[in-house]
Amino acid sequence: MIKYCLFVFSFYCFSIATAQNIPMYVGTYTDADSEGIYRYDFNLKTGELTNKILAAEATNPSYITFSSDKKLMYSVGEVDNFEGTKSGFVNAYSVSKDGTLQFINKVSSNGAHPCHIQLNNDNSSVAVSNYTGGSVSLHSVSKNGEISQALQIIDHNKGSQQSHTHSAQFFNNNLFIADLGLSSFSQYQFDNSHKKYQLKANYQIKNNAGPRHFIISKKGKFIYVINELNSTITVLKKKKDGYVFIQNITTLDDGFDGKSFCADIHLSKDGRYLYGSNRGENSIAAFKIDKKSGELQKIQTIGTKGDWPRNFTLSPDGKYLLVANQRSKNISVFSVDKKDGNLTFLHSVDSPTPACLLF
């Protein structure tokens, strides 16, 4: 009877521990330490990362994204020599029950060094941003996850100025593109008659700011663009069927006077707080959002306990913020105070050249 009770208790504890763990995937730059995409168990109670496995061998999968049901994953291959062309590539995977990734197919990204990829809401299309190529490649996705050759290529290279498209996001019938090289933020709209996205508006961001990533509020009323080259966040507000600029705010601490370059940006789950990463200052800047105006007020700057925080993410429950420190090769975990949005460092784990974190 005692042995039986111990067995039941042990099984109960194991079940609880398993329920607390969710998978987190890490896209990397492949070098002497990294071989591709890794998977960790993340404990929702303690914030610990354990049980690292190599989910898939891949070359420079520096940005990864899920389908909405998390049964499919797509990664960029950030190179410029795919099949002898001046291009990178995109990999499609299915997600196995054991957490490993099963390769489906690979296609050209139609531009060098793809650095960002995103699916639309119904998982039927994917947009790939090519940093060096200065283009966004649009592909269809089949029900089994296979990615097609490009249906449309949006090329931003015009004149002598070099385009560096850094991210693109679908929103309703629109496609928004941040172009670091041209310091522009573009709004495209899908034209049903031609079955293509057509340019609707081009918002020029002043001071050669270098827009990199952006986040769109839930209903599209506000867009927050993080600018790499001058370490600021630009706030746009919806007006009729377009957007207007309402604020530009620094991400750096008042006492910092060195060189720094912004990277990533995310909203808290409740939409009350905004976070941005600074490479150089090696920090996360936290902001409170005015619910009515959409404007930002800085509330905290906290060090990332690592070098070159390229990307970060919030856990699905919103209780943790995790940072990929690329150069120091570690992932730092912070708790999030839901009352005031402030972060508290918990711990760090070594990780091979992390570039993108995905729950």
Secondary structure, DSSP 8 states (H G I E B T S, - for coil): -HHHHHHHHHHHHHHHHHHHEEEEEEEE--SSS--EEEEEEEETTT--EEEEEEEEE-S----EEE-TTSSEEEEEE--S-GGGSS--EEEEEEE-TTS-EEEEEEEE-SSSSEEEEEE-TTSSEEEEEETTTTEEEEEEE-TT--EEEEEEEEE--BTTB---EEEEEEETTEEEEEETTTTEEEEEEEETTTTEEEEEEEEE-TTT--EEEEEE-TTSSEEEEEETTTTEEEEEEEETTEEEEEEEEE-S-TT--S--EEEEEEE-TTSSEEEEEEETTTEEEEEEE-TTT--EEEEEEEE-SSS-EEEEEE-TTSSEEEEEETTTTEEEEEEE-TTT--EEEEEEEE-SSEEEEE-
